[in-house]
Amino acid sequence: MKKADKIINQIKLYQLNNKAVTESYSNLDLANRIVLQLYQIRQKYGYSQQELADKIGTTQSVIARMELKKSIPALTFLNKVAKALEMDLKIELVPKIN
């Protein structure tokens, strides 16, 4: 194994044991699931990005950035989406299952 490969493996091991890094990945997973759900809802209702943006009161580029996972939607934004689609926004905390 090359010296550079050993160093990279040591960095990976350190990062996998770093609580802040693992929490960040966990947060990204949640954001990705939310974005995927928003995309699926948009597709289900047959809205283009522009049509959904118009309903929410934002721009098409905001929807595109969100769907490309370049931005994480805030709760206020999700609430606007829910209202525009005549849906309820449900967020809950549940115990972890180990």
Jmol script that loads the backbone (N, CA, C; Angstrom):
load data "model"
ATOM      1  N   MET A   1       0.849  -1.173   0.000  1.00  0.00           N
ATOM      2  CA  MET A   1       0.000   0.000   0.000  1.00  0.00           C
ATOM      3  C   MET A   1       0.899   1.241   0.000  1.00  0.00           C
ATOM      4  N   LYS A   2       0.531   2.198  -0.839  1.00  0.00           N
ATOM      5  CA  LYS A   2       1.295   3.436  -0.920  1.00  0.00           C
ATOM      6  C   LYS A   2       1.106   4.259   0.342  1.00  0.00           C
ATOM      7  N   LYS A   3       2.088   5.104   0.601  1.00  0.00           N
ATOM      8  CA  LYS A   3       2.032   5.950   1.783  1.00  0.00           C
ATOM      9  C   LYS A   3       0.797   6.859   1.730  1.00  0.00           C
ATOM     10  N   ALA A   4       0.490   7.390   0.556  1.00  0.00           N
ATOM     11  CA  ALA A   4      -0.672   8.278   0.410  1.00  0.00           C
ATOM     12  C   ALA A   4      -1.965   7.521   0.725  1.00  0.00           C
ATOM     13  N   ASP A   5      -2.065   6.269   0.291  1.00  0.00           N
ATOM     14  CA  ASP A   5      -3.253   5.454   0.569  1.00  0.00           C
ATOM     15  C   ASP A   5      -3.415   5.213   2.065  1.00  0.00           C
ATOM     16  N   LYS A   6      -2.297   4.981   2.748  1.00  0.00           N
ATOM     17  CA  LYS A   6      -2.349   4.781   4.198  1.00  0.00           C
ATOM     18  C   LYS A   6      -2.863   6.034   4.897  1.00  0.00           C
ATOM     19  N   ILE A   7      -2.374   7.179   4.449  1.00  0.00           N
ATOM     20  CA  ILE A   7      -2.802   8.445   5.056  1.00  0.00           C
ATOM     21  C   ILE A   7      -4.293   8.671   4.809  1.00  0.00           C
ATOM     22  N   ILE A   8      -4.745   8.409   3.595  1.00  0.00           N
ATOM     23  CA  ILE A   8      -6.166   8.566   3.272  1.00  0.00           C
ATOM     24  C   ILE A   8      -7.021   7.646   4.128  1.00  0.00           C
ATOM     25  N   ASN A   9      -6.578   6.411   4.308  1.00  0.00           N
ATOM     26  CA  ASN A   9      -7.325   5.462   5.145  1.00  0.00           C
ATOM     27  C   ASN A   9      -7.368   5.914   6.604  1.00  0.00           C
ATOM     28  N   GLN A  10      -6.283   6.494   7.089  1.00  0.00           N
ATOM     29  CA  GLN A  10      -6.257   7.012   8.458  1.00  0.00           C
ATOM     30  C   GLN A  10      -7.234   8.178   8.611  1.00  0.00           C
ATOM     31  N   ILE A  11      -7.278   9.042   7.595  1.00  0.00           N
ATOM     32  CA  ILE A  11      -8.211  10.174   7.627  1.00  0.00           C
ATOM     33  C   ILE A  11      -9.654   9.668   7.622  1.00  0.00           C
ATOM     34  N   LYS A  12      -9.951   8.699   6.763  1.00  0.00           N
ATOM     35  CA  LYS A  12     -11.304   8.127   6.707  1.00  0.00           C
ATOM     36  C   LYS A  12     -11.697   7.531   8.056  1.00  0.00           C
ATOM     37  N   LEU A  13     -10.788   6.786   8.654  1.00  0.00           N
ATOM     38  CA  LEU A  13     -11.071   6.171   9.944  1.00  0.00           C
ATOM     39  C   LEU A  13     -11.329   7.235  11.001  1.00  0.00           C
ATOM     40  N   TYR A  14     -10.524   8.276  11.002  1.00  0.00           N
ATOM     41  CA  TYR A  14     -10.717   9.373  11.948  1.00  0.00           C
ATOM     42  C   TYR A  14     -12.089  10.007  11.728  1.00  0.00           C
ATOM     43  N   GLN A  15     -12.446  10.283  10.469  1.00  0.00           N
ATOM     44  CA  GLN A  15     -13.720  10.932  10.171  1.00  0.00           C
ATOM     45  C   GLN A  15     -14.904  10.049  10.562  1.00  0.00           C
ATOM     46  N   LEU A  16     -14.795   8.748  10.354  1.00  0.00           N
ATOM     47  CA  LEU A  16     -15.890   7.838  10.713  1.00  0.00           C
ATOM     48  C   LEU A  16     -16.101   7.785  12.221  1.00  0.00           C
ATOM     49  N   ASN A  17     -15.061   8.082  12.982  1.00  0.00           N
ATOM     50  CA  ASN A  17     -15.174   8.092  14.435  1.00  0.00           C
ATOM     51  C   ASN A  17     -15.398   9.489  15.002  1.00  0.00           C
ATOM     52  N   ASN A  18     -15.528  10.472  14.128  1.00  0.00           N
ATOM     53  CA  ASN A  18     -15.740  11.855  14.539  1.00  0.00           C
ATOM     54  C   ASN A  18     -17.248  12.109  14.623  1.00  0.00           C
ATOM     55  N   LYS A  19     -17.739  12.373  15.828  1.00  0.00           N
ATOM     56  CA  LYS A  19     -19.172  12.539  16.059  1.00  0.00           C
ATOM     57  C   LYS A  19     -19.767  13.668  15.219  1.00  0.00           C
ATOM     58  N   ALA A  20     -19.074  14.763  15.093  1.00  0.00           N
ATOM     59  CA  ALA A  20     -19.574  15.904  14.311  1.00  0.00           C
ATOM     60  C   ALA A  20     -19.758  15.520  12.847  1.00  0.00           C
ATOM     61  N   VAL A  21     -18.834  14.741  12.318  1.00  0.00           N
ATOM     62  CA  VAL A  21     -18.926  14.313  10.915  1.00  0.00           C
ATOM     63  C   VAL A  21     -20.100  13.361  10.726  1.00  0.00           C
ATOM     64  N   THR A  22     -20.245  12.388  11.625  1.00  0.00           N
ATOM     65  CA  THR A  22     -21.344  11.432  11.473  1.00  0.00           C
ATOM     66  C   THR A  22     -22.698  12.121  11.649  1.00  0.00           C
ATOM     67  N   GLU A  23     -22.780  13.122  12.535  1.00  0.00           N
ATOM     68  CA  GLU A  23     -24.031  13.864  12.687  1.00  0.00           C
ATOM     69  C   GLU A  23     -24.339  14.672  11.436  1.00  0.00           C
ATOM     70  N   SER A  24     -23.321  15.231  10.819  1.00  0.00           N
ATOM     71  CA  SER A  24     -23.521  15.989   9.578  1.00  0.00           C
ATOM     72  C   SER A  24     -24.062  15.085   8.483  1.00  0.00           C
ATOM     73  N   TYR A  25     -23.503  13.885   8.375  1.00  0.00           N
ATOM     74  CA  TYR A  25     -24.008  12.936   7.379  1.00  0.00           C
ATOM     75  C   TYR A  25     -25.450  12.553   7.683  1.00  0.00           C
ATOM     76  N   SER A  26     -25.767  12.386   8.933  1.00  0.00           N
ATOM     77  CA  SER A  26     -27.130  12.055   9.332  1.00  0.00           C
ATOM     78  C   SER A  26     -28.084  13.181   8.944  1.00  0.00           C
ATOM     79  N   ASN A  27     -27.680  14.419   9.183  1.00  0.00           N
ATOM     80  CA  ASN A  27     -28.500  15.567   8.808  1.00  0.00           C
ATOM     81  C   ASN A  27     -28.684  15.643   7.296  1.00  0.00           C
ATOM     82  N   LEU A  28     -27.638  15.354   6.542  1.00  0.00           N
ATOM     83  CA  LEU A  28     -27.757  15.350   5.093  1.00  0.00           C
ATOM     84  C   LEU A  28     -28.729  14.283   4.627  1.00  0.00           C
ATOM     85  N   ASP A  29     -28.722  13.145   5.281  1.00  0.00           N
ATOM     86  CA  ASP A  29     -29.648  12.073   4.921  1.00  0.00           C
ATOM     87  C   ASP A  29     -31.087  12.546   5.090  1.00  0.00           C
ATOM     88  N   LEU A  30     -31.369  13.210   6.183  1.00  0.00           N
ATOM     89  CA  LEU A  30     -32.713  13.729   6.421  1.00  0.00           C
ATOM     90  C   LEU A  30     -33.080  14.754   5.353  1.00  0.00           C
ATOM     91  N   ALA A  31     -32.175  15.672   5.067  1.00  0.00           N
ATOM     92  CA  ALA A  31     -32.437  16.688   4.042  1.00  0.00           C
ATOM     93  C   ALA A  31     -32.676  16.040   2.687  1.00  0.00           C
ATOM     94  N   ASN A  32     -31.884  15.022   2.354  1.00  0.00           N
ATOM     95  CA  ASN A  32     -32.060  14.330   1.079  1.00  0.00           C
ATOM     96  C   ASN A  32     -33.424  13.651   0.992  1.00  0.00           C
ATOM     97  N   ARG A  33     -33.880  13.073   2.095  1.00  0.00           N
ATOM     98  CA  ARG A  33     -35.199  12.428   2.095  1.00  0.00           C
ATOM     99  C   ARG A  33     -36.309  13.450   1.906  1.00  0.00           C
ATOM    100  N   ILE A  34     -36.171  14.609   2.539  1.00  0.00           N
ATOM    101  CA  ILE A  34     -37.174  15.660   2.396  1.00  0.00           C
ATOM    102  C   ILE A  34     -37.212  16.164   0.957  1.00  0.00           C
ATOM    103  N   VAL A  35     -36.044  16.425   0.383  1.00  0.00           N
ATOM    104  CA  VAL A  35     -35.967  16.912  -0.991  1.00  0.00           C
ATOM    105  C   VAL A  35     -36.554  15.879  -1.953  1.00  0.00           C
ATOM    106  N   LEU A  36     -36.244  14.615  -1.735  1.00  0.00           N
ATOM    107  CA  LEU A  36     -36.797  13.561  -2.585  1.00  0.00           C
ATOM    108  C   LEU A  36     -38.321  13.532  -2.490  1.00  0.00           C
ATOM    109  N   GLN A  37     -38.845  13.664  -1.291  1.00  0.00           N
ATOM    110  CA  GLN A  37     -40.290  13.663  -1.117  1.00  0.00           C
ATOM    111  C   GLN A  37     -40.918  14.861  -1.831  1.00  0.00           C
ATOM    112  N   LEU A  38     -40.319  16.028  -1.717  1.00  0.00           N
ATOM    113  CA  LEU A  38     -40.840  17.208  -2.412  1.00  0.00           C
ATOM    114  C   LEU A  38     -40.827  17.001  -3.920  1.00  0.00           C
ATOM    115  N   TYR A  39     -39.761  16.420  -4.434  1.00  0.00           N
ATOM    116  CA  TYR A  39     -39.667  16.130  -5.866  1.00  0.00           C
ATOM    117  C   TYR A  39     -40.775  15.157  -6.287  1.00  0.00           C
ATOM    118  N   GLN A  40     -40.962  14.104  -5.499  1.00  0.00           N
ATOM    119  CA  GLN A  40     -41.986  13.099  -5.832  1.00  0.00           C
ATOM    120  C   GLN A  40     -43.388  13.709  -5.809  1.00  0.00           C
ATOM    121  N   ILE A  41     -43.642  14.582  -4.847  1.00  0.00           N
ATOM    122  CA  ILE A  41     -44.950  15.241  -4.773  1.00  0.00           C
ATOM    123  C   ILE A  41     -45.145  16.136  -5.997  1.00  0.00           C
ATOM    124  N   ARG A  42     -44.108  16.888  -6.356  1.00  0.00           N
ATOM    125  CA  ARG A  42     -44.203  17.754  -7.534  1.00  0.00           C
ATOM    126  C   ARG A  42     -44.520  16.940  -8.776  1.00  0.00           C
ATOM    127  N   GLN A  43     -43.845  15.798  -8.926  1.00  0.00           N
ATOM    128  CA  GLN A  43     -44.089  14.925 -10.074  1.00  0.00           C
ATOM    129  C   GLN A  43     -45.500  14.343 -10.036  1.00  0.00           C
ATOM    130  N   LYS A  44     -45.931  13.908  -8.877  1.00  0.00           N
ATOM    131  CA  LYS A  44     -47.258  13.295  -8.716  1.00  0.00           C
ATOM    132  C   LYS A  44     -48.362  14.255  -9.145  1.00  0.00           C
ATOM    133  N   TYR A  45     -48.220  15.513  -8.756  1.00  0.00           N
ATOM    134  CA  TYR A  45     -49.238  16.505  -9.095  1.00  0.00           C
ATOM    135  C   TYR A  45     -49.031  17.097 -10.490  1.00  0.00           C
ATOM    136  N   GLY A  46     -47.952  16.725 -11.138  1.00  0.00           N
ATOM    137  CA  GLY A  46     -47.703  17.166 -12.511  1.00  0.00           C
ATOM    138  C   GLY A  46     -47.263  18.619 -12.631  1.00  0.00           C
ATOM    139  N   TYR A  47     -46.694  19.165 -11.565  1.00  0.00           N
ATOM    140  CA  TYR A  47     -46.228  20.548 -11.608  1.00  0.00           C
ATOM    141  C   TYR A  47     -44.821  20.617 -12.183  1.00  0.00           C
ATOM    142  N   SER A  48     -44.597  21.627 -13.018  1.00  0.00           N
ATOM    143  CA  SER A  48     -43.220  21.926 -13.412  1.00  0.00           C
ATOM    144  C   SER A  48     -42.581  22.666 -12.240  1.00  0.00           C
ATOM    145  N   GLN A  49     -41.276  22.835 -12.298  1.00  0.00           N
ATOM    146  CA  GLN A  49     -40.609  23.610 -11.246  1.00  0.00           C
ATOM    147  C   GLN A  49     -41.174  25.027 -11.198  1.00  0.00           C
ATOM    148  N   GLN A  50     -41.435  25.600 -12.361  1.00  0.00           N
ATOM    149  CA  GLN A  50     -41.967  26.964 -12.418  1.00  0.00           C
ATOM    150  C   GLN A  50     -43.363  27.035 -11.813  1.00  0.00           C
ATOM    151  N   GLU A  51     -44.201  26.057 -12.118  1.00  0.00           N
ATOM    152  CA  GLU A  51     -45.560  26.051 -11.579  1.00  0.00           C
ATOM    153  C   GLU A  51     -45.557  25.935 -10.058  1.00  0.00           C
ATOM    154  N   LEU A  52     -44.707  25.056  -9.532  1.00  0.00           N
ATOM    155  CA  LEU A  52     -44.617  24.922  -8.081  1.00  0.00           C
ATOM    156  C   LEU A  52     -44.073  26.209  -7.464  1.00  0.00           C
ATOM    157  N   ALA A  53     -43.066  26.775  -8.090  1.00  0.00           N
ATOM    158  CA  ALA A  53     -42.493  28.028  -7.585  1.00  0.00           C
ATOM    159  C   ALA A  53     -43.557  29.126  -7.545  1.00  0.00           C
ATOM    160  N   ASP A  54     -44.387  29.209  -8.579  1.00  0.00           N
ATOM    161  CA  ASP A  54     -45.447  30.215  -8.616  1.00  0.00           C
ATOM    162  C   ASP A  54     -46.442  30.007  -7.479  1.00  0.00           C
ATOM    163  N   LYS A  55     -46.790  28.743  -7.211  1.00  0.00           N
ATOM    164  CA  LYS A  55     -47.733  28.441  -6.132  1.00  0.00           C
ATOM    165  C   LYS A  55     -47.165  28.824  -4.763  1.00  0.00           C
ATOM    166  N   ILE A  56     -45.846  28.638  -4.605  1.00  0.00           N
ATOM    167  CA  ILE A  56     -45.200  28.911  -3.319  1.00  0.00           C
ATOM    168  C   ILE A  56     -44.885  30.393  -3.164  1.00  0.00           C
ATOM    169  N   GLY A  57     -44.673  31.071  -4.291  1.00  0.00           N
ATOM    170  CA  GLY A  57     -44.272  32.472  -4.234  1.00  0.00           C
ATOM    171  C   GLY A  57     -42.767  32.629  -4.234  1.00  0.00           C
ATOM    172  N   THR A  58     -42.098  31.765  -4.988  1.00  0.00           N
ATOM    173  CA  THR A  58     -40.644  31.823  -5.088  1.00  0.00           C
ATOM    174  C   THR A  58     -40.269  31.726  -6.565  1.00  0.00           C
ATOM    175  N   THR A  59     -39.017  31.481  -6.851  1.00  0.00           N
ATOM    176  CA  THR A  59     -38.573  31.379  -8.238  1.00  0.00           C
ATOM    177  C   THR A  59     -38.270  29.930  -8.603  1.00  0.00           C
ATOM    178  N   GLN A  60     -38.260  29.675  -9.876  1.00  0.00           N
ATOM    179  CA  GLN A  60     -37.956  28.336 -10.374  1.00  0.00           C
ATOM    180  C   GLN A  60     -36.550  27.918  -9.964  1.00  0.00           C
ATOM    181  N   SER A  61     -35.628  28.874  -9.933  1.00  0.00           N
ATOM    182  CA  SER A  61     -34.244  28.529  -9.583  1.00  0.00           C
ATOM    183  C   SER A  61     -34.123  28.046  -8.141  1.00  0.00           C
ATOM    184  N   VAL A  62     -34.986  28.534  -7.250  1.00  0.00           N
ATOM    185  CA  VAL A  62     -34.978  28.054  -5.856  1.00  0.00           C
ATOM    186  C   VAL A  62     -35.370  26.579  -5.832  1.00  0.00           C
ATOM    187  N   ILE A  63     -36.394  26.223  -6.596  1.00  0.00           N
ATOM    188  CA  ILE A  63     -36.841  24.823  -6.666  1.00  0.00           C
ATOM    189  C   ILE A  63     -35.740  23.963  -7.275  1.00  0.00           C
ATOM    190  N   ALA A  64     -35.124  24.448  -8.345  1.00  0.00           N
ATOM    191  CA  ALA A  64     -34.058  23.686  -9.008  1.00  0.00           C
ATOM    192  C   ALA A  64     -32.876  23.454  -8.071  1.00  0.00           C
ATOM    193  N   ARG A  65     -32.441  24.494  -7.355  1.00  0.00           N
ATOM    194  CA  ARG A  65     -31.307  24.340  -6.418  1.00  0.00           C
ATOM    195  C   ARG A  65     -31.633  23.325  -5.335  1.00  0.00           C
ATOM    196  N   MET A  66     -32.878  23.371  -4.854  1.00  0.00           N
ATOM    197  CA  MET A  66     -33.286  22.431  -3.821  1.00  0.00           C
ATOM    198  C   MET A  66     -33.259  21.004  -4.374  1.00  0.00           C
ATOM    199  N   GLU A  67     -33.824  20.807  -5.564  1.00  0.00           N
ATOM    200  CA  GLU A  67     -33.865  19.462  -6.137  1.00  0.00           C
ATOM    201  C   GLU A  67     -32.493  18.941  -6.504  1.00  0.00           C
ATOM    202  N   LEU A  68     -31.572  19.834  -6.795  1.00  0.00           N
ATOM    203  CA  LEU A  68     -30.192  19.431  -7.074  1.00  0.00           C
ATOM    204  C   LEU A  68     -29.376  19.277  -5.795  1.00  0.00           C
ATOM    205  N   LYS A  69     -30.057  19.464  -4.658  1.00  0.00           N
ATOM    206  CA  LYS A  69     -29.447  19.324  -3.335  1.00  0.00           C
ATOM    207  C   LYS A  69     -28.323  20.331  -3.120  1.00  0.00           C
ATOM    208  N   LYS A  70     -28.490  21.503  -3.711  1.00  0.00           N
ATOM    209  CA  LYS A  70     -27.527  22.582  -3.506  1.00  0.00           C
ATOM    210  C   LYS A  70     -27.974  23.492  -2.379  1.00  0.00           C
ATOM    211  N   SER A  71     -29.205  23.299  -1.929  1.00  0.00           N
ATOM    212  CA  SER A  71     -29.690  24.048  -0.767  1.00  0.00           C
ATOM    213  C   SER A  71     -30.635  23.148   0.017  1.00  0.00           C
ATOM    214  N   ILE A  72     -30.654  23.342   1.309  1.00  0.00           N
ATOM    215  CA  ILE A  72     -31.515  22.555   2.193  1.00  0.00           C
ATOM    216  C   ILE A  72     -32.706  23.432   2.565  1.00  0.00           C
ATOM    217  N   PRO A  73     -33.925  22.936   2.315  1.00  0.00           N
ATOM    218  CA  PRO A  73     -35.098  23.766   2.605  1.00  0.00           C
ATOM    219  C   PRO A  73     -35.278  24.020   4.101  1.00  0.00           C
ATOM    220  N   ALA A  74     -35.600  25.267   4.422  1.00  0.00           N
ATOM    221  CA  ALA A  74     -35.874  25.653   5.811  1.00  0.00           C
ATOM    222  C   ALA A  74     -37.311  25.266   6.161  1.00  0.00           C
ATOM    223  N   LEU A  75     -37.598  25.215   7.449  1.00  0.00           N
ATOM    224  CA  LEU A  75     -38.960  24.877   7.891  1.00  0.00           C
ATOM    225  C   LEU A  75     -39.985  25.873   7.361  1.00  0.00           C
ATOM    226  N   THR A  76     -39.629  27.140   7.309  1.00  0.00           N
ATOM    227  CA  THR A  76     -40.575  28.134   6.784  1.00  0.00           C
ATOM    228  C   THR A  76     -40.894  27.863   5.320  1.00  0.00           C
ATOM    229  N   PHE A  77     -39.886  27.442   4.560  1.00  0.00           N
ATOM    230  CA  PHE A  77     -40.096  27.101   3.155  1.00  0.00           C
ATOM    231  C   PHE A  77     -40.988  25.867   3.039  1.00  0.00           C
ATOM    232  N   LEU A  78     -40.704  24.848   3.847  1.00  0.00           N
ATOM    233  CA  LEU A  78     -41.517  23.624   3.812  1.00  0.00           C
ATOM    234  C   LEU A  78     -42.965  23.926   4.179  1.00  0.00           C
ATOM    235  N   ASN A  79     -43.161  24.839   5.103  1.00  0.00           N
ATOM    236  CA  ASN A  79     -44.508  25.232   5.491  1.00  0.00           C
ATOM    237  C   ASN A  79     -45.224  25.910   4.326  1.00  0.00           C
ATOM    238  N   LYS A  80     -44.527  26.751   3.574  1.00  0.00           N
ATOM    239  CA  LYS A  80     -45.101  27.393   2.392  1.00  0.00           C
ATOM    240  C   LYS A  80     -45.495  26.346   1.348  1.00  0.00           C
ATOM    241  N   VAL A  81     -44.629  25.358   1.162  1.00  0.00           N
ATOM    242  CA  VAL A  81     -44.919  24.288   0.207  1.00  0.00           C
ATOM    243  C   VAL A  81     -46.175  23.534   0.634  1.00  0.00           C
ATOM    244  N   ALA A  82     -46.248  23.191   1.906  1.00  0.00           N
ATOM    245  CA  ALA A  82     -47.407  22.449   2.416  1.00  0.00           C
ATOM    246  C   ALA A  82     -48.693  23.243   2.195  1.00  0.00           C
ATOM    247  N   LYS A  83     -48.664  24.514   2.511  1.00  0.00           N
ATOM    248  CA  LYS A  83     -49.862  25.346   2.327  1.00  0.00           C
ATOM    249  C   LYS A  83     -50.235  25.445   0.853  1.00  0.00           C
ATOM    250  N   ALA A  84     -49.245  25.649  -0.007  1.00  0.00           N
ATOM    251  CA  ALA A  84     -49.504  25.783  -1.441  1.00  0.00           C
ATOM    252  C   ALA A  84     -50.102  24.510  -2.030  1.00  0.00           C
ATOM    253  N   LEU A  85     -49.708  23.364  -1.487  1.00  0.00           N
ATOM    254  CA  LEU A  85     -50.205  22.077  -1.989  1.00  0.00           C
ATOM    255  C   LEU A  85     -51.389  21.557  -1.177  1.00  0.00           C
ATOM    256  N   GLU A  86     -51.872  22.411  -0.258  1.00  0.00           N
ATOM    257  CA  GLU A  86     -52.989  22.052   0.617  1.00  0.00           C
ATOM    258  C   GLU A  86     -52.705  20.753   1.371  1.00  0.00           C
ATOM    259  N   MET A  87     -51.524  20.727   1.971  1.00  0.00           N
ATOM    260  CA  MET A  87     -51.075  19.583   2.764  1.00  0.00           C
ATOM    261  C   MET A  87     -50.710  20.070   4.155  1.00  0.00           C
ATOM    262  N   ASP A  88     -50.611  19.148   5.074  1.00  0.00           N
ATOM    263  CA  ASP A  88     -50.099  19.442   6.408  1.00  0.00           C
ATOM    264  C   ASP A  88     -48.625  19.091   6.462  1.00  0.00           C
ATOM    265  N   LEU A  89     -47.863  19.909   7.151  1.00  0.00           N
ATOM    266  CA  LEU A  89     -46.457  19.619   7.396  1.00  0.00           C
ATOM    267  C   LEU A  89     -46.368  18.939   8.742  1.00  0.00           C
ATOM    268  N   LYS A  90     -45.806  17.744   8.753  1.00  0.00           N
ATOM    269  CA  LYS A  90     -45.704  16.980   9.989  1.00  0.00           C
ATOM    270  C   LYS A  90     -44.228  16.704  10.273  1.00  0.00           C
ATOM    271  N   ILE A  91     -43.779  17.184  11.410  1.00  0.00           N
ATOM    272  CA  ILE A  91     -42.401  16.938  11.846  1.00  0.00           C
ATOM    273  C   ILE A  91     -42.499  16.364  13.249  1.00  0.00           C
ATOM    274  N   GLU A  92     -41.809  15.281  13.478  1.00  0.00           N
ATOM    275  CA  GLU A  92     -41.890  14.681  14.805  1.00  0.00           C
ATOM    276  C   GLU A  92     -40.545  14.149  15.249  1.00  0.00           C
ATOM    277  N   LEU A  93     -40.361  14.139  16.532  1.00  0.00           N
ATOM    278  CA  LEU A  93     -39.180  13.535  17.139  1.00  0.00           C
ATOM    279  C   LEU A  93     -39.594  12.168  17.678  1.00  0.00           C
ATOM    280  N   VAL A  94     -38.824  11.172  17.336  1.00  0.00           N
ATOM    281  CA  VAL A  94     -39.130   9.824  17.799  1.00  0.00           C
ATOM    282  C   VAL A  94     -37.874   9.207  18.406  1.00  0.00           C
ATOM    283  N   PRO A  95     -38.053   8.301  19.364  1.00  0.00           N
ATOM    284  CA  PRO A  95     -36.878   7.661  19.972  1.00  0.00           C
ATOM    285  C   PRO A  95     -36.099   6.859  18.923  1.00  0.00           C
ATOM    286  N   LYS A  96     -34.794   6.846  19.075  1.00  0.00           N
ATOM    287  CA  LYS A  96     -33.951   6.047  18.198  1.00  0.00           C
ATOM    288  C   LYS A  96     -34.152   4.583  18.508  1.00  0.00           C
ATOM    289  N   ILE A  97     -34.091   3.785  17.482  1.00  0.00           N
ATOM    290  CA  ILE A  97     -34.140   2.334  17.658  1.00  0.00           C
ATOM    291  C   ILE A  97     -32.716   1.831  17.434  1.00  0.00           C
ATOM    292  N   ASN A  98     -32.119   1.287  18.480  1.00  0.00           N
ATOM    293  CA  ASN A  98     -30.724   0.817  18.378  1.00  0.00           C
ATOM    294  C   ASN A  98     -30.655  -0.625  17.972  1.00  0.00           C
TER     295      ASN A  98
END
end "model"
wireframe off; spacefill off
backbone 0.3
color backbone group
